[in-house]
Amino acid sequence: MRLPQLPKSLVVIGGGYIAMEFAHVFDALGTAVTIIARSTLLRSLDHDLHDPFNDLAAERFDVRFGRTITGADQTDQGISVRLDDGSAATGEVLLVASGRIPNGELLDLPSGGIETIGAGRIKVDEYGRSTSATGVWALGDVSSPYMLKHVANAEMRAVRHNLLHPENLKRMPHDHIPAATFTHPQIATVGMTESQAREHGHNVTVKVQSYGDVAYGWAMEDTTGICKLIADQDTGKFLGAHYMGPQASTLIQQMITVLAFDIDVRQFAANQYWIHPALPEVTENALLGLTFN
């Protein structure tokens, strides 16, 4: 983001959310983007989002699926990345977005008797306390398995409470963590995928609702946006929400609340108003499409 000028071409190594967000930003600004992915893009997504997202990305970017890198060379034109099939990807700039790791080792933690997991993550208990150094607490990327800003904010609130109320400790808030990928189309998820719900033994009910089937989506002429909701047929317990399309990170908030407060979804749609013709009607219709025993 501190490049002196916008590159005409960019090669991105990685298929995760950071790779997708930067690919989106640079493509939107006019840069030709090539993505090199070892398998597929955003491979942890529920299959009903994963497959169409990969199809849309392949239309927008030059995506080299299932490729590994054998080397890279600096050229007069920029960077040439050699791939395992003998081909190459070239660009003025190379972005390595293959994941993040904590860099806590830069803090010289062993000098303070602070134990780490691997090289850089501070080892803490369920309340955020260092497991090896009395009086040391940690939160955020340096200790959390969830390197997200909203998780760090929630961990801060838990650690603050624990420091002020040592007699009534709160666990670190790691249940039902939502995430969004700010690419195009935007993606937001919370809870289980359909396959995870089935693996956990739930009698699953699923509804995939297209944005274009409600008034706002139709007015936007949207043809790719979807909302997928997953619940237990027998109990009405909500299990997961997956959105791909405009305002996904906003639309999902209501379903985050359902998970957080364990609300029975069998009457959730019918017991409240949904403003017409606002986009949340896509959630309403998805809820009404779930079937229960």
URBEL-V148705 format. One record per helix or strand. SS is the DSSP state (h for helix, s for strand). FROM is the first residue (numbers start at 1). LEN is the number of residues. If there is no record, write none. Layout:
ss,from,len
SS,FROM,LEN
SS,FROM,LEN
This chain:
ss,from,len
s,9,5
h,17,12
s,32,5
h,47,14
s,62,3
s,69,7
s,78,6
s,88,4
s,93,4
h,104,4
h,109,4
s,116,2
s,121,2
s,124,1
s,129,2
s,137,1
h,140,3
h,149,16
s,179,3
s,187,5
h,194,6
s,204,7
h,211,3
h,215,5
s,226,7
s,238,7
h,248,4
h,253,8
h,281,9
